[in-house]
């Protein structure tokens, strides 16, 4: 057996021994009573009875163990022309002071704090400060609109919201404070206070009595110590799109999460303490939680917080400049970023301008990596390019080429093999295992390893209904795919209507709800269409109410604006057109899958259950008017 096979098999045969050994990499105030607590299955708990503090493990212990002067965070912001290095000792001071400020305003263990911030080090400081106090943070991506933020405020019920005056895009400055104020106005729950980081680009108007100036207040705050919490206590809530449009609050624990993050940094990504590691993502997504903040810092590595874009800040060489200047060894980003760079610099001219001798591995995730992008990256960079597959819910890789265990042969289009700790199976509709490369539903046999979701926030039954009910004893990933003869996993498509736009999982059901809100729209359907840059884009077809006289251009403009307002620019919603009717089955189900195939130019069969075949000709004509399928 290979080294990978031995380690993988041991993780399945003796999961408690395997993860108890991994947990020795974390400092505990009190060791656990049980490695795996299955008394309340399917709600499994790891390291029950154990006590620790995630912030202590990510920051303080490195100062105590001699890494105080090592860079913990390097902030690189081409949009503000700023760079800043923060040592572990400096980070400890900043986090302790901000935790003291939170404590001063009433935050204690178990309280919730929403963080709605741009890509600045202070966002990571706020996350770690919550962890220091045992408070539960919920980071909301700054690109979301006020109503999206409001739903999260009402679900989380935070005592405090931490925000900034603005976020900065390549060509514009986005004022956050008006969005925050509007979200609080929309929400039934009202936070006690908002702590606002004033940035020089925009000075936010403060609400007297509620709003607190970060810089002024933190200077007077008494530093706070780390608070021991149970391994099974929540560390954070992170919302992911639900197929109904209602967000699902994924709950991550402290103990299992810390163990999994530390283990994965070294074994999946091959990153050692002291290495410079860069994840080019956003803190509002799970990748930002796991591999900008917690994973690298728990590992004693140096992490980079990047405020910019792969192109346009100022050119397609930004990634290579950062790798060269900061001596990055391993990078993790989404295939979308590389498609954007390839589009602007197909011959890799900018790559040749920089010294990349320290760079050894590129990891891609967030969406399926198409072989063309992988080949281009390999050819240009001359390093291994590793696709890995996971989800917000799992918190870390389900399948990857584990560079810290044993590099395996790369098969372009596959995220390689299942990561130790996960038992992945492919099932048919009856729950029987599928073999021989046949496509089926991908599931994870319970219990899942440490670091995966405990449940959904205040919604245990929804957790069961959404993930565990279809195949009892298994977690439903929502993806379809297969295993080949070498046990490589292949992820082919989603089985629900959550689409992946530039690595961001977005609900088409949520977009349909927004379109249906328009007074002229009687019915609508949104589905994802293939896009060479973003992976997928949402495309909407709307049926207008009888007698509507609105023009097509006016309708498009209003619908695009509506989605932008309700969901945010992150949806990239620009493709929409009216149709006379939508194709449906006799039972009334809209044939989104068939329309997607027509738009993508894929082979499709006339559905046997369709109500009227002529409708598909009308839809084909409407899609052609939007330029689909692309020639």
ZAMIMAR-349721 format. One record per residue (C-alpha): z, y, x. Coordinates in steps of 0.25 Angstrom, whole numbers, padded with zeros to 4 digits, always signed. Example, Ala and Ser with C-alpha at 12.3 -4.5 7.8 and 13.67 -1.06 7.14 Angstrom:
# ZAMIMAR-349721
+0031-0018+0049/+0029-0004+0055/
//
This chain:
# ZAMIMAR-349721
+0000+0000+0000/-0003+0014+0004/+0008+0024+0006/+0004+0031-0007/+0004+0018-0014/+0018+0014-0009/+0024+0027-0013/+0017+0028-0026/+0022+0014-0030/+0036+0016-0026/+0036+0028-0035/+0033+0019-0047/+0041+0007-0043/+0054+0015-0039/+0053+0029-0045/+0068+0032-0044/+0069+0028-0029/+0056+0035-0026/+0061+0048-0032/+0075+0047-0028/+0069+0047-0014/+0060+0059-0016/+0073+0067-0022/+0079+0066-0009/+0070+0077-0005/+0077+0087-0015/+0092+0092-0013/+0101+0088-0024/+0115+0094-0028/+0117+0081-0035/+0109+0068-0034/+0104+0062-0046/+0110+0051-0054/+0097+0044-0058/+0083+0046-0052/+0076+0043-0065/+0083+0045-0078/+0076+0038-0089/+0087+0038-0100/+0079+0048-0109/+0065+0043-0107/+0054+0048-0108/+0062+0060-0103/+0065+0055-0089/+0073+0063-0079/+0073+0062-0063/+0086+0063-0055/+0095+0065-0067/+0109+0069-0062/+0104+0076-0050/+0106+0091-0047/+0098+0100-0039/+0092+0114-0038/+0076+0115-0037/+0077+0129-0031/+0087+0124-0020/+0078+0113-0016/+0066+0123-0016/+0072+0134-0009/+0087+0134-0004/+0087+0120+0003/+0075+0124+0012/+0083+0137+0017/+0095+0128+0020/+0086+0118+0027/+0079+0127+0036/+0067+0132+0029/+0073+0146+0025/+0062+0153+0034/+0050+0145+0030/+0041+0151+0019/+0044+0146+0005/+0034+0154-0002/+0021+0162+0003/+0016+0172-0007/+0002+0175-0005/-0004+0185-0015/-0018+0190-0012/-0018+0197-0026/-0007+0206-0021/-0010+0205-0006/+0004+0199-0003/+0009+0188+0005/+0024+0184+0006/+0032+0173+0013/+0045+0169+0007/+0054+0160+0015/+0063+0149+0009/+0075+0158+0012/+0069+0170+0006/+0065+0162-0006/+0079+0157-0008/+0084+0171-0008/+0074+0176-0018/+0076+0164-0027/+0091+0165-0027/+0091+0180-0030/+0081+0178-0042/+0089+0166-0047/+0101+0176-0046/+0094+0186-0055/+0090+0175-0065/+0105+0171-0065/+0109+0186-0067/+0101+0186-0079/+0107+0174-0085/+0098+0162-0080/+0105+0149-0078/+0102+0134-0077/+0093+0130-0088/+0088+0144-0092/+0073+0146-0093/+0066+0157-0085/+0051+0160-0087/+0043+0164-0075/+0030+0172-0078/+0025+0177-0065/+0013+0178-0055/+0012+0171-0042/+0022+0177-0034/+0034+0171-0026/+0044+0177-0036/+0039+0167-0047/+0043+0156-0038/+0056+0163-0035/+0059+0164-0050/+0056+0149-0052/+0065+0145-0041/+0076+0154-0045/+0076+0148-0059/+0077+0134-0052/+0089+0140-0044/+0097+0142-0056/+0092+0130-0064/+0085+0139-0074/+0071+0133-0079/+0059+0142-0076/+0046+0142-0084/+0035+0148-0076/+0023+0154-0085/+0010+0156-0078/+0007+0171-0078/-0006+0170-0084/-0001+0166-0097/-0002+0175-0109/+0010+0181-0116/+0010+0171-0128/+0010+0159-0118/+0022+0165-0111/+0029+0168-0124/+0028+0153-0128/+0034+0149-0115/+0045+0159-0117/+0048+0154-0131/+0048+0139-0126/+0056+0142-0113/+0066+0153-0118/+0068+0159-0105/+0080+0168-0102/+0072+0176-0092/+0057+0178-0089/+0053+0181-0074/+0040+0188-0073/+0032+0198-0065/+0025+0211-0068/+0011+0206-0065/+0002+0195-0060/-0010+0198-0051/-0023+0192-0053/-0035+0195-0043/-0041+0206-0052/-0029+0210-0061/-0015+0212-0063/-0008+0205-0075/+0004+0211-0080/+0014+0200-0084/+0025+0209-0090/+0017+0213-0103/+0014+0198-0104/+0028+0194-0103/+0033+0205-0112/+0023+0200-0123/+0027+0186-0121/+0042+0189-0123/+0037+0197-0136/+0030+0185-0141/+0041+0175-0138/+0053+0172-0147/+0062+0170-0135/+0065+0182-0127/+0070+0181-0112/+0082+0189-0108/+0076+0195-0096/+0063+0196-0089/+0063+0197-0073/+0050+0204-0069/+0044+0205-0055/+0038+0218-0054/+0025+0217-0045/+0019+0230-0039/+0005+0228-0046/+0012+0230-0060/+0025+0235-0064/+0030+0229-0077/+0037+0237-0088/+0051+0231-0089/+0058+0228-0102/+0072+0235-0100/+0084+0225-0102/+0075+0213-0102/+0066+0214-0089/+0072+0213-0075/+0065+0218-0062/+0064+0206-0053/+0065+0214-0040/+0076+0223-0043/+0085+0213-0050/+0083+0201-0040/+0088+0211-0029/+0102+0212-0036/+0103+0197-0040/+0113+0188-0034/+0107+0176-0028/+0109+0163-0036/+0112+0149-0030/+0105+0136-0034/+0110+0129-0047/+0111+0114-0047/+0103+0108-0059/+0101+0094-0064/+0088+0087-0059/+0084+0086-0073/+0086+0101-0077/+0073+0108-0079/+0067+0116-0068/+0056+0123-0076/+0047+0123-0088/+0032+0124-0086/+0023+0126-0098/+0010+0118-0099/+0000+0119-0110/+0001+0109-0122/-0011+0105-0130/-0006+0112-0142/-0005+0125-0134/+0010+0125-0134/+0015+0125-0120/+0023+0113-0115/+0035+0116-0106/+0036+0106-0095/+0050+0104-0090/+0052+0101-0075/+0066+0096-0070/+0072+0100-0057/+0075+0087-0050/+0063+0079-0052/+0054+0091-0050/+0060+0094-0036/+0059+0080-0031/+0045+0079-0036/+0040+0092-0030/+0046+0089-0017/+0041+0075-0016/+0027+0079-0021/+0025+0091-0011/+0027+0081+0001/+0020+0068-0005/+0009+0074-0014/+0005+0086-0006/+0010+0083+0008/+0017+0096+0010/+0029+0096+0019/+0041+0106+0020/+0036+0118+0027/+0022+0116+0023/+0014+0128+0017/+0009+0123+0003/+0001+0131-0007/-0001+0129-0022/-0011+0139-0027/-0007+0139-0042/+0002+0147-0051/+0017+0146-0052/+0015+0145-0068/+0009+0131-0067/+0015+0118-0063/+0008+0118-0049/+0015+0131-0046/+0029+0126-0050/+0027+0113-0042/+0019+0117-0030/+0020+0132-0028/+0036+0132-0030/+0044+0120-0031/+0036+0109-0023/+0034+0117-0010/+0047+0123-0010/+0055+0110-0013/+0047+0105-0002/+0051+0116+0008/+0036+0120+0009/+0030+0134+0009/+0023+0137-0004/+0013+0148-0007/+0012+0157-0019/-0002+0163-0021/-0005+0174-0030/-0020+0174-0030/-0032+0166-0034/-0041+0156-0026/-0053+0166-0027/-0053+0181-0028/-0040+0184-0021/-0048+0189-0014/-0058+0178-0011/-0060+0162-0011/-0052+0162+0003/-0039+0165-0003/-0034+0150-0003/-0038+0148+0011/-0032+0161+0016/-0018+0157+0010/-0020+0143+0016/-0023+0149+0030/-0013+0160+0030/-0001+0152+0025/-0005+0139+0032/-0005+0131+0019/-0005+0116+0021/-0007+0111+0007/-0013+0118-0005/-0013+0115-0020/-0021+0122-0030/-0030+0119-0042/-0045+0115-0041/-0049+0128-0049/-0045+0136-0037/-0054+0128-0028/-0066+0129-0038/-0064+0144-0038/-0064+0145-0023/-0076+0136-0022/-0084+0144-0032/-0081+0157-0023/-0083+0150-0010/-0091+0137-0011/-0093+0136+0004/-0079+0138+0008/-0082+0150+0016/-0068+0156+0014/-0061+0143+0018/-0067+0144+0032/-0061+0158+0034/-0047+0152+0035/-0039+0143+0044/-0035+0131+0035/-0030+0122+0046/-0016+0120+0040/-0022+0117+0026/-0021+0101+0024/-0022+0098+0009/-0027+0104-0004/-0021+0099-0018/-0028+0102-0031/-0023+0101-0045/-0021+0107-0058/-0034+0101-0064/-0044+0090-0060/-0050+0093-0046/-0065+0091-0047/-0071+0084-0035/-0081+0095-0032/-0069+0105-0030/-0061+0094-0022/-0073+0092-0013/-0076+0106-0010/-0061+0109-0007/-0061+0097+0003/-0074+0101+0010/-0070+0115+0012/-0055+0113+0016/-0056+0100+0023/-0043+0095+0018/-0039+0085+0007/-0040+0090-0007/-0031+0083-0016/-0032+0083-0032/-0018+0081-0039/-0015+0079-0053/-0003+0083-0061/+0002+0091-0073/+0012+0102-0076/+0020+0091-0083/+0021+0082-0071/+0024+0094-0061/+0017+0087-0049/+0006+0078-0045/+0003+0065-0053/-0009+0061-0045/-0012+0066-0031/-0016+0062-0017/-0002+0062-0011/-0004+0068+0003/+0010+0067+0007/+0010+0052+0004/-0004+0047+0008/-0017+0055+0007/-0027+0046-0002/-0042+0046-0003/-0047+0058-0012/-0055+0055-0024/-0061+0068-0029/-0057+0070-0044/-0045+0062-0043/-0031+0067-0040/-0029+0054-0032/-0017+0044-0035/-0005+0045-0043/+0007+0052-0036/+0020+0044-0034/+0029+0045-0045/+0019+0045-0056/+0014+0032-0064/+0000+0037-0069/-0007+0028-0079/-0020+0029-0087/-0019+0025-0101/-0029+0023-0113/-0026+0028-0127/-0018+0015-0130/-0009+0017-0118/-0015+0006-0110/-0018+0008-0095/-0032+0012-0092/-0039+0005-0079/-0052+0005-0072/-0054+0020-0071/-0054+0022-0086/-0050+0036-0091/-0037+0036-0099/-0025+0045-0101/-0017+0047-0089/-0002+0045-0091/+0011+0045-0082/+0021+0033-0084/+0035+0038-0087/+0044+0042-0080/+0036+0052-0073/+0041+0056-0059/+0050+0067-0056/+0045+0081-0057/+0037+0079-0070/+0041+0085-0083/+0054+0082-0090/+0050+0086-0104/+0044+0098-0111/+0053+0110-0113/+0061+0109-0126/+0051+0099-0130/+0054+0085-0127/+0047+0079-0139/+0034+0087-0135/+0035+0081-0121/+0035+0067-0127/+0024+0070-0137/+0015+0077-0127/+0017+0068-0115/+0024+0055-0118/+0020+0050-0132/+0006+0046-0131/+0009+0035-0121/+0024+0031-0121/+0030+0030-0107/+0019+0039-0101/+0017+0054-0099/+0003+0058-0104/-0003+0067-0094/-0014+0072-0104/-0025+0068-0093/-0035+0057-0094/-0041+0050-0082/-0041+0037-0074/-0036+0029-0062/-0047+0023-0053/-0047+0010-0045/-0039+0017-0034/-0029+0022-0043/-0034+0036-0041/-0031+0045-0054/-0042+0053-0060/-0039+0064-0070/-0051+0066-0080/-0047+0075-0091/-0036+0080-0100/-0033+0072-0113/-0028+0085-0121/-0033+0099-0122/-0026+0105-0110/-0037+0111-0101/-0036+0114-0086/-0040+0128-0083/-0040+0131-0068/-0028+0121-0067/-0020+0127-0079/-0018+0118-0090/-0021+0125-0103/-0021+0121-0118/-0034+0122-0125/-0025+0120-0138/-0018+0133-0134/-0031+0140-0133/-0036+0135-0146/-0023+0141-0152/-0026+0154-0147/-0041+0154-0151/-0037+0150-0165/-0028+0162-0166/-0040+0171-0166/-0043+0176-0180/-0058+0172-0180/-0056+0158-0175/-0055+0146-0185/-0055+0135-0175/-0056+0133-0160/-0057+0123-0149/-0054+0125-0134/-0057+0114-0123/-0059+0114-0108/-0072+0115-0102/-0075+0112-0087/-0075+0124-0078/-0079+0123-0063/-0069+0133-0059/-0057+0131-0068/-0058+0117-0072/-0058+0119-0086/-0060+0131-0096/-0056+0132-0110/-0068+0134-0120/-0065+0138-0134/-0074+0136-0147/-0070+0143-0159/-0074+0142-0174/-0073+0155-0181/-0067+0158-0194/-0077+0159-0205/-0083+0173-0207/-0079+0177-0193/-0088+0188-0188/-0082+0190-0174/-0093+0190-0163/-0093+0179-0152/-0090+0188-0140/-0079+0195-0147/-0073+0182-0151/-0074+0176-0137/-0067+0189-0132/-0056+0188-0142/-0053+0173-0140/-0053+0174-0125/-0043+0186-0125/-0035+0178-0135/-0033+0166-0126/-0031+0175-0114/-0020+0182-0122/-0013+0170-0127/-0015+0160-0116/-0019+0169-0104/-0030+0170-0094/-0027+0157-0088/-0034+0150-0100/-0047+0155-0094/-0052+0155-0109/-0066+0162-0109/-0075+0151-0116/-0075+0152-0131/-0086+0153-0142/-0086+0151-0157/-0092+0139-0164/-0095+0135-0178/-0086+0123-0178/-0079+0113-0169/-0083+0099-0167/-0072+0090-0173/-0069+0075-0176/-0068+0071-0190/-0053+0072-0189/-0054+0087-0185/-0052+0085-0170/-0060+0095-0162/-0069+0089-0151/-0064+0097-0139/-0067+0085-0130/-0081+0084-0134/-0084+0099-0133/-0078+0099-0119/-0088+0089-0115/-0099+0097-0121/-0095+0109-0114/-0093+0102-0100/-0106+0095-0102/-0100+0081-0101/-0105+0069-0108/-0100+0068-0122/-0101+0059-0135/-0102+0063-0149/-0088+0060-0154/-0088+0050-0165/-0078+0057-0173/-0085+0071-0173/-0087+0078-0187/-0100+0084-0185/-0109+0082-0172/-0117+0095-0174/-0105+0103-0171/-0106+0098-0156/-0119+0104-0155/-0114+0118-0160/-0102+0117-0150/-0112+0113-0138/-0120+0126-0142/-0107+0134-0142/-0103+0128-0128/-0117+0131-0122/-0115+0146-0126/-0103+0146-0117/-0110+0140-0106/-0106+0125-0108/-0109+0115-0103/-0112+0122-0090/-0125+0119-0083/
//
